[in-house]
Amino acid sequence: MINSLEDKARKFAAEAHGNINHRRKYTEEPYIIHPAAVVQLVRSVPHTETMLCAAWLHDVVEDTPVTLSEVESEFGPEVAALVEQLTDVSKPTDGNRKVRKGIDREHTAIASPEAKTIKLADLIDNSKNIIAHDPTFARVYLAEKEMLLQVLVEGDQTLWNQANDILRAAKG
């Protein structure tokens, strides 16, 4: 029995990522470990159930066959709006990585404070993983995230400070 909208989102995300056998890049763990970590970070600061649902679902449109309209149908317009704000909009045909990340950063810049809080949690978890497992790529990734952090200032300040501390510590 599903007890809450958040439980439904957790199960939906686990199924969406599990159906394609989506794994974490460096550890080969089931991908759902990442949304779970993002949810825990969001839960550690002021949040709503809508934010927790979107945290579970933040990668389903970007990384699985799930569509935004399916998210809206299952979870309503508020959750779908957050997921849309968290989903990268660039396409491989838009240009090189730098160009694509710029397009995605512009999309994030106009996101709500709630979406920016979730994005900060996502940045924190991904940064820790990449720093630990791929120091070479981490240099490129962290430079991108430093620029992204500039547009996330309306997100939760505790998470913003934590993300900034991780980036600064990694730079040495």
Secondary structure, 3 states (H helix, E strand, C coil): CCCCHHHHHHHHHHHHHHHCCCECCCCCCECCHHHHHHHHHHHCCCCCHHHHHHHHHCCHHHHCCCCHHHHHHHHCHHHHHHHHHHCCCCCHHHCCHHHHHHHHHHHHHCCCHHHHHHHHHHHHHHHHHHHHHCHHHHHHHHHHHHHHHCCCCCCCHHHHHHHHHHHHHHHC
